[in-house]
Amino acid sequence: MEIDIQTAGENIQLFLSVIVIPDRFQPTKLHLQSNLLHSHTETNVHIISFLTDTTQAQIDGKVMVAPGIIKASGHLLEENIILGGKVKIQTLPMLDVRSNDVQASHGARIEKLDKKKLFYLQSRGLSDRAAKQLLISGYFETIF
């Protein structure tokens, strides 16, 4: 899937969250690019993917800031949550900043569900499945 976003004018704020749940049986590719083409604009992109057994995924986010732009802000975070034992993930967050007067950041995380949090929830009476569902729902809560 390809997503290409461009600012429409000055004083635009974009907050975009994308949830990716790849198919276990075929490779999944997501390329998302946010283009800051005007001054005084802001973009915040958050990509969360949930990876189960035998998942193959390629997640590429990019924030591009055009030349001559001032007072712009572009941020990108890719989070990849491993829920299975054997996954293949390629993630490549990128910044392409061609101006000087901007704030920009990017990052990627690849992690499993926190075992200490799972243990804590289970010690309070939740089953393994219910504890995992609660932690996963927390990612959705940050978006919705």
Contact map, one row per residue, 1 for C-alpha under 8 A:
111000000000000000000000000011100000000000000000000000000000000000000000000000000000000000000000000000000000000000000000000000000000000000000000
111100000000000000000000000001110000000000000000000000000000000000000000000000000000000000000000000000000000000000000000000000000000000000000000
111110000000000000000000000001111000000000000000000000000000000000000000000000000000000000000000000000000000000000000000000000000000000000000000
011111000000000000000000000000011110000000000000000000000000000000000000000000000000000000000000000000000000000000000000000000000000000000000000
001111100000000000000000000000011110000000000000000000000000000000000000000000000000000000000000000000000000000000000000000000000000000000000000
000111110000000000000000000000000111100000000000000000000000000000000000000000000000000000000000000000000000000000000000000000000000000000000000
000011111101000000000000000000000011110010000000000000000000000000000000000000000000000000000000000000000000000000000000000000000000000000000000
000001111101000000000000000000000000110000000000000000000000000000000000000000000000000000000000000000000000000000000000000000000000000000000000
000000111111000000000000000000000000111010000000000000000000000000000000000000000000000000000000000000000000000000000000000000000000000000000000
000000111111000000000000000000000000011110000000000000000000000000000000000000000000000000000000000000000000000000000000000000000000000000000000
000000001111100000000000000000000000001111000000000000000000000000000000000000000000000000000000000000000000000000000000000000000000000000000000
000000111111110000000000000000000000000111000000000000000000000000000000000000000000000000000000000000000000000000000000000000000000000000000000
000000000011111000000000000000000000000011100000000000000000000000000000000000000000000000000000000000000000000000000000000000000000000000000000
000000000001111100000000000000000000000001111000000000000000000000000000000000000000000000000000000000000000000000000000000000000000000000000000
000000000000111110000000000000000000000000111000000000000000000000000000000000000000000000000000000000000000000000000000000000000000000000000000
000000000000011111000000000000000000000000111100000000000000000000000000000000000000000000000000000000000000000000000000000000000000000000000000
000000000000001111100000000000000000000000001111000000000000000000000000000000000000000000000000000000000000000000000000000000000000000000000010
000000000000000111110000000000000000000000001111000000000000000000000000000000000000000000000000000000000000000000000000000000000000000000000000
000000000000000011111000000000000000000000000011110000000000000000000000000000000000000000000000000000000000000000000000000000000000000000000000
000000000000000001111100000000000000000000000011110000000000000000000000000000000000000000000000000000000000000000000000000000000000000000000000
000000000000000000111110000000000000000000000000111000000000000000000000000000000000000000000000000000000000000000000000000000000000000000000000
000000000000000000011111001100000000000000000000111000111000000000000000000000000000000000000000000000000000000000000000000000000000000000000000
000000000000000000001111111100000000000000000000000000100000000000000000000000000000000000000000000000000000000000000000000000000000000000000000
000000000000000000000111111000000000000000000000000111110000000000000000000000000000000000000000000000000000000000000000000000000000000000000000
000000000000000000000011111000000000000000000000000001100000000000000000000000000000000000000000000000000000000000000000000000000000000000000000
000000000000000000000011111100000000000000000000000000110000000000000000000000000000000000000000000000000000000000000000000000000000000000000000
000000000000000000000111111110000000000000000000000000111100000000000000000000000000000000000000000000000000000000000000000000000000000000000000
000000000000000000000110011111000000000000000000000000011100000000000000000000000000000000000000000000000000000000000000000000000000000000000000
100000000000000000000000001111100000000000000000000000001110000000000000000000000000000000000000000000000000000000000000000000000000000000000000
111000000000000000000000000111110000000000000000000000000111100000000000000000000000000000000000000000000000000000000000000000000000000000000000
111000000000000000000000000011111000000000000000000000000011110000000000000000000000000000000000000000000000000000000000000000000000000000000000
011110000000000000000000000001111100000000000000000000000001110000000000000000000000000000000000000000000000000000000000000000000000000000000000
001110000000000000000000000000111110000000000000000000000000111100000000000000000000000000000000000000000000000000000000000000000000000000000000
000111000000000000000000000000011111000000101000000000000000011100000000000000000000000000000000000000000000000000000000000000000000000000000000
000111100000000000000000000000001111100000000000000000000000001111000000000000000000000000000000000000000000000000000000000000000000000000000000
000001100000000000000000000000000111111011100000000000000000001111001001010000000000000000000000000000000000000000000000000000000000000000000000
000001111000000000000000000000000011111000000000000000000000000011001000000000000000000000000000000000000000000000000000000000000000000000000000
000000111100000000000000000000000001111110000000000000000000000001001101000000000000000000000000000000000000000000000000000000000000000000000000
000000001110000000000000000000000001111110000000000000000000000000001111000000000000000000000000000000000000000000000000000000000000000000000000
000000000111000000000000000000000000011111000000000000000000000000001111100000000000000000000000000000000000000000000000000000000000000000000000
000000101111100000000000000000000001011111100000000000000000000000000011100000000000000000000000000000000000000000000000000000000000000000000000
000000000011110000000000000000000001000111110000000000000000000000000001110000000000000000000000000000000000000000000000000000000000000000000000
000000000000111100000000000000000101000011111000000000000000000000000000111000000000000000000000000000000000000000000000000000000000000000000000
000000000000011100000000000000000000000001111100000000000000000000000000011100000000000000000000000000000000000000000000000000000000000000000000
000000000000011111000000000000000100000000111110000000000000000000000000001110000000000000000000000000000000000000000000000000000000000000000000
000000000000000111000000000000000000000000011111000000000000000000000000000111100000000000000000000000000000000000000000000000000000000000000000
000000000000000011110000000000000000000000001111100000000000100000000000000011100000000000000000000000000000000000000000000000000000000000000000
000000000000000011110000000000000000000000000111110000000000000000000000000001111000000000000000000000000000000000000000000000000000000000100000
000000000000000000111100000000000000000000000011111000000000000000000000000000111000000000000000000000000000000000000000000000000000000000000000
000000000000000000111100000000000000000000000001111100000000000000000000000000011110000000000000000000000000000000000000000000000000000000000000
000000000000000000001100000000000000000000000000111110100000000000000000000000011111001000000000000000000000000000000000000000000000000000000000
000000000000000000000001000000000000000000000000011111100000000000000000000000000111111000000000000000000000000000000000000000000000000000000000
000000000000000000000001000000000000000000000000001111100000000000000000000000000011111000000000000000000000000000000000000000000000000000000000
000000000000000000000001100000000000000000000000000111110000000000000000000000000001111100000000000000000000000000000000000000000000000000000000
000000000000000000000111111000000000000000000000001111111000000000000000000000000000011110000000000000000000000000000000000000000000000000000000
000000000000000000000101011100000000000000000000000001111100000000000000000000000000001110000000000000000000000000000000000000000000000000000000
000000000000000000000100001110000000000000000000000000111110000000000000000000000000000111000000000000000000000000000000000000000000000000000000
000000000000000000000000001111000000000000000000000000011111000000000000000000000000000011100000000000000000000000000000000000000000000000000000
000000000000000000000000000011100000000000000000000000001111100000000000000001000000000011110000000000000000000000000000000000000000000000000000
000000000000000000000000000001110000000000000000000000000111110000000000000000000000000000111100000000000000000000000000000000000000000000000000
000000000000000000000000000001111000000000000010000000000011111000000000000101000000000000011100000000000000000000000000000000000000000000000000
000000000000000000000000000000111100000000000000000000000001111100000000000100000000000000001111000000000000000000000000000000000000000000000000
000000000000000000000000000000001111000000000000000000000000111110000000011100000000000000000111100000000000000000000000000000000000000000000000
000000000000000000000000000000001111000000000000000000000000011111000000010000000000000000000011110000000000000000000000000000000000000000000000
000000000000000000000000000000000011100000000000000000000000001111101000010000000000000000000001111000000000000000000000000000000000000000000000
000000000000000000000000000000000011110000000000000000000000000111111000000000000000000000000000111000000000000000000000000000000000000000000000
000000000000000000000000000000000000000000000000000000000000000011111000000000000000000000000000111000000000000000000000000000000000000000000000
000000000000000000000000000000000000000000000000000000000000000001111100000000000000000000000000011000000000000000000000000000000000000000000000
000000000000000000000000000000000001111100000000000000000000000011111111000000000000000000000000001111000000000000000000000000000000000000000000
000000000000000000000000000000000000011100000000000000000000000000011111000000000000000000000000001111000000000000000000000000000000000000000000
000000000000000000000000000000000000001110000000000000000000000000001111100000000000000000000000000011100000000000000000000000000000000000000000
000000000000000000000000000000000001011111000000000000000000000000001111110000000000000000000000000011100000000000000000000000000000000000000000
000000000000000000000000000000000000000111100000000000000000000000000011111000000000000000000000000001110000000000000000000000000000000000000000
000000000000000000000000000000000001000001110000000000000000001110000001111100000000000000000000000001111000000000000000000000000000000000000000
000000000000000000000000000000000000000000111000000000000000001000000000111110000000000000000000000000011100000000000000000000000000000000000000
000000000000000000000000000000000000000000011100000000000000111000000000011111000000000000001000000000001110000000000000000000000000000000000000
000000000000000000000000000000000000000000001110000000000000000000000000001111100000000000001000000000000111000000000000000000000000000000000000
000000000000000000000000000000000000000000000111000000000010100000000000000111110000000000101000000000000011100000000000000000000000000000000000
000000000000000000000000000000000000000000000111100000000000000000000000000011111000000000000000000000000001111000000000000000000000000000000000
000000000000000000000000000000000000000000000001111000000000000000000000000001111100000000000000000000000001111000000000000000000000000000000000
000000000000000000000000000000000000000000000001111000000000000000000000000000111110000000000000000000000000011110000000000000000000000000000000
000000000000000000000000000000000000000000000000011100000000000000000000000000011111101000000000000000000000011110000000000000000000000000000000
000000000000000000000000000000000000000000000000011110000000000000000000000000001111100000000000000000000000000110000000000000000000000000000000
000000000000000000000000000000000000000000000000001111000000000000000000000000000111111000000000000000000000000000000000000000000000000000000000
000000000000000000000000000000000000000000000000000111000000000000000000000000000111111000000000000000000000000000000000000000000000000000000000
000000000000000000000000000000000000000000000000000111100000000000000000000000000001111100000000000000000000000000000000000000000000000000000000
000000000000000000000000000000000000000000000000001111110000000000000000000000000101111110000000000000000000000000000000000000000000000000000000
000000000000000000000000000000000000000000000000000001111000000000000000000000000000011111000000000000000000000000000000000000000000000000000000
000000000000000000000000000000000000000000000000000000111110000000000000000000000000001111100000000000000000000000000000000000000000000000000000
000000000000000000000000000000000000000000000000000000001110000000000000000000000000000111110000000000000000000000000000000000000000000000000000
000000000000000000000000000000000000000000000000000000000111000000000000000001000000000011111000000000000001000000000000000000000000000000000000
000000000000000000000000000000000000000000000000000000000011100000000000000000000000000001111100000000000001000000000000000000000000000000000000
000000000000000000000000000000000000000000000000000000000001110000000000000111000000000000111110000000000111000000000000000000000000000000000000
000000000000000000000000000000000000000000000000000000000001111000000000000000000000000000011111000000000100000000000000000000000000000000000000
000000000000000000000000000000000000000000000000000000000000011100000000000000000000000000001111100000011100000000000000000000000000000000000000
000000000000000000000000000000000000000000000000000000000000011110000000000000000000000000000111110000000000000000000000000000000000000000000000
000000000000000000000000000000000000000000000000000000000000001111100000000000000000000000000011111100010000000000000000000000000000000000000000
000000000000000000000000000000000000000000000000000000000000000111110000000000000000000000000001111100000000000000000000000000000000000000000000
000000000000000000000000000000000000000000000000000000000000000011111100000000000000000000000000111111000000000000000000000000000000000000000000
000000000000000000000000000000000000000000000000000000000000000000001100000000000000000000000000111111000000000000000000000000000000000000000000
000000000000000000000000000000000000000000000000000000000000000000001111000000000000000000000000001111100000000000000000000000000000000000000000
000000000000000000000000000000000000000000000000000000000000000000001111110000000000000000000000001111110000000000000000000000000000000000000000
000000000000000000000000000000000000000000000000000000000000000000000011110000000000000000000000000011111000000000000000000000000000000000000000
000000000000000000000000000000000000000000000000000000000000000000000000111000000000000000000010100001111100000000000000000000000000000000000000
000000000000000000000000000000000000000000000000000000000000000000000000011100000000000000000010000000111110000000000000000000000000000000000000
000000000000000000000000000000000000000000000000000000000000000000000000001110000000000000001110000000011111000000000000000000000000000000000000
000000000000000000000000000000000000000000000000000000000000000000000000000111000000000000001000000000001111100000000000000000000000000000000000
000000000000000000000000000000000000000000000000000000000000000000000000000011110000000000111000000000000111110000000000000000000000000000000000
000000000000000000000000000000000000000000000000000000000000000000000000000001110000000000000000000000000011111000000000000000000000000000000000
000000000000000000000000000000000000000000000000000000000000000000000000000000111100000000000000000000000001111100000000000000000000000000000000
000000000000000000000000000000000000000000000000000000000000000000000000000000111100000000000000000000000000111110000000000000000000000000000000
000000000000000000000000000000000000000000000000000000000000000000000000000000001110000000000000000000000000011111000000000000000000000000000000
000000000000000000000000000000000000000000000000000000000000000000000000000000001110000000000000000000000000001111101100000000000001001000000000
000000000000000000000000000000000000000000000000000000000000000000000000000000000000000000000000000000000000000111111100000000000000000000000000
000000000000000000000000000000000000000000000000000000000000000000000000000000000000000000000000000000000000000011111110000000000000000000000000
000000000000000000000000000000000000000000000000000000000000000000000000000000000000000000000000000000000000000001111111000000000000000000000000
000000000000000000000000000000000000000000000000000000000000000000000000000000000000000000000000000000000000000011111111100000000000000000000000
000000000000000000000000000000000000000000000000000000000000000000000000000000000000000000000000000000000000000011111111110000010011001000000000
000000000000000000000000000000000000000000000000000000000000000000000000000000000000000000000000000000000000000000111111111000000000000000000000
000000000000000000000000000000000000000000000000000000000000000000000000000000000000000000000000000000000000000000011111111100000000000000000000
000000000000000000000000000000000000000000000000000000000000000000000000000000000000000000000000000000000000000000001111111111000010000000000000
000000000000000000000000000000000000000000000000000000000000000000000000000000000000000000000000000000000000000000000111111111110010000000000000
000000000000000000000000000000000000000000000000000000000000000000000000000000000000000000000000000000000000000000000011111111000000000000000000
000000000000000000000000000000000000000000000000000000000000000000000000000000000000000000000000000000000000000000000001111111000000000000000000
000000000000000000000000000000000000000000000000000000000000000000000000000000000000000000000000000000000000000000000000111111100000000000000000
000000000000000000000000000000000000000000000000000000000000000000000000000000000000000000000000000000000000000000000000111111111110000000000000
000000000000000000000000000000000000000000000000000000000000000000000000000000000000000000000000000000000000000000000000010011111110000000000000
000000000000000000000000000000000000000000000000000000000000000000000000000000000000000000000000000000000000000000000100010001111111000000000000
000000000000000000000000000000000000000000000000000000000000000000000000000000000000000000000000000000000000000000000000000001111111100000000000
000000000000000000000000000000000000000000000000000000000000000000000000000000000000000000000000000000000000000000000000000001111111110000000000
000000000000000000000000000000000000000000000000000000000000000000000000000000000000000000000000000000000000000000000100110001111111111000000000
000000000000000000000000000000000000000000000000000000000000000000000000000000000000000000000000000000000000000010000100000000011111111100000000
000000000000000000000000000000000000000000000000000000000000000000000000000000000000000000000000000000000000000000000000000000001111111110000000
000000000000000000000000000000000000000000000000000000000000000000000000000000000000000000000000000000000000000000000000000000000111111111000000
000000000000000000000000000000000000000000000000000000000000000000000000000000000000000000000000000000000000000010000100000000000011111111100000
000000000000000000000000000000000000000000000000000000000000000000000000000000000000000000000000000000000000000000000000000000000001111111110000
000000000000000000000000000000000000000000000000000000000000000000000000000000000000000000000000000000000000000000000000000000000000111111111000
000000000000000000000000000000000000000000000000000000000000000000000000000000000000000000000000000000000000000000000000000000000000011111111100
000000000000000000000000000000000000000000000001000000000000000000000000000000000000000000000000000000000000000000000000000000000000001111111110
000000000000000000000000000000000000000000000000000000000000000000000000000000000000000000000000000000000000000000000000000000000000000111111111
000000000000000000000000000000000000000000000000000000000000000000000000000000000000000000000000000000000000000000000000000000000000000011111111
000000000000000000000000000000000000000000000000000000000000000000000000000000000000000000000000000000000000000000000000000000000000000001111111
000000000000000010000000000000000000000000000000000000000000000000000000000000000000000000000000000000000000000000000000000000000000000000111111
000000000000000000000000000000000000000000000000000000000000000000000000000000000000000000000000000000000000000000000000000000000000000000011111
